[in-house]
């Protein structure tokens, strides 16, 4: 099953990020893609799309790839969870009485029913962590999350757009390009 379903850059892609306020991001000039972790099987094509999109974003932001002695390590995690959404709808019907000035009258019974709807779906998250290569401490994290509802039509365009959205605030204080 393709993880890239979740990284489609749709309005439902929720992006959050956080960073170490004490980190000096101006000292970082080079990077290396360190790990790619996944909770479910992701095709090699989709893994490559994600890695290449992260690599392109880092390069676009002025970083140089250096696998032997990088300043930062980039970790990518893809998590897919099976979830359920449960909703209910209750209806009331029947005959009722009427209010009269001196008495409550009538009533022929009433009835109600409730229907339940259970929808199964997949919740997908793509997490991009950037760690200082010397101290191994996390300095920035970006997360893209959305409900997975089906395959995307053009993953070669959608994946880079989603990665760009997730990494928009990296490095902190930079002006988004």
N, C-alpha and C positions, 0 to 999 in steps of 0.2 A: 504494500500500500504506500502510496506516495505521501511523504510528509509535506511536500511542497504545496499540497492542497491548502495547508494552513498559512503559508507565507504569502498567499496571493494578496496583493496590495489593495484590499478592498476597504470600504469604510469601517468594516467590523474588526480590522486589525487594531488591537489595543497595544500601544507601545508605552513602556515605562523604562526609566534608566536611573541609575544611582552611581555615585562616585566617591572616592576618598578625598575629602576636602583638604587633606594635608599633602596629597601627592603633587609633585611638580611635573606637570604634563609637558612642559617645554623641554625637559631634558630627554624625552623619548623621541628617537628619530627612526628606529628600525623595529621590525616585528617579525615574528614567525608564527605560522599556524601550528599550534601545539597538539591539540586533541579534537576529535569529533566523537561525541558520545550520543547514543540514541536509545530510546526506550522500546522502540519497535523497529522492525526491519525497514530500512529506507534504501531505495535502489541506489546503486553506485552513480547513476546519472544525476539523481537529485542531490546526493552528497557532494558531487563535483560542482553542481550549480551553486550550492550554498557556499562552499569553500571558495570558489572563484569569485563570487559576489563579495564576500568579506575581504578577500585579497584586493579586489578592485577598489573597494571603499577605502581601505587603509592606504593604498597607493594614491588615490584621489585626494586624500587628506594630507599628503606630503610625507608619508612613511615609506621607507625602503625595506623590501623583504630581505632578511638576513637570517638564514637558517642556522648558521654556526655561532653567532654571538649577538642575538637580538636584545634590544632594550625592553621590549614587552612580548609576552606570550599571549596568543589569542586562543581561547578555548571555546568551542561551539558545542552546545547541547540541544538535542531535539527530543522533546517529551510529548508523547501522545497518550492520553488517558481516555478510557471508555467512561462515559457519563450518561446520566438519565435526567430527563426533565419531566416532572409530574405536574399535571394541572387538573383541576376539577371544576365542574360546573353544576350548580344546584338549581333546580326549578321547583316552584311551589304552585300548585293549582288546586282548585276545589271550589265548593260553594261556601259562602260565609253568611253570617247573619248581618243584620243591620242595626244601627243604633237608633233607638227611639227615645224620646225625652224621658220616659219612665221605665223603660225596660230594654234589656238586650234580647234580641229575638233571633230565632231560627238557627240555622246552621245544619248543613247536611253532610258535613265531613270535608276533609281536606287531605291532600296527599302531596308528597314531594319526592323527588328522586335526585340522585347525584351520579354524574358520569365522570369517570377518570380517564385521563389520557397519559400514556407513558411513551416518551420519545427517547430513543437511544441515539447518541451522537458521540463524536470524538472531539475532545478538546486538545488543541495543539499549541505548544509553546516552543519558541526558538530562543535560546539564551546565548548571548555573546558576552564572554568574560574577557577582560584584558587585565593581565597581571604583570607586575614588575618582574622582569626575568631574574634579577639578582636576589631580591628578597622573597620572591614567590608569593607576594601578597597581592590580593585583588585591588585594583585601582579604579576600575570602571566596569559596569554591567548594564547591558541593554537587553530588554525582553520584549518579544513580539508574541501576542497571544490572540487566538481566535478559534471559533467553532469551525470544525471541518465538515463541510457539507457535500463535497464532491470534488472531482479533479479540476484543476485550473486549465484553461484553454491554451495559454501560452506561457509555460513555466520559464522559458528563456528570457522573457521580459518581466514577468511578475516577480520572480525570485530576486533579481537585483533591485527592483523597486521596493520590495519589502525590507531587504537588508539595508537599503539606503534610509528607509524610515526608522528602522531600529537604531542605526548608528548615527542618526542626525545630530545627536548631542555629544558625539565623541569627536575630538577631545573636549572636555568641558571648557566653556569660555570661548570656543571657536565660533566663527560665523558660518552658519550652514551654507553650503555651496549649492 
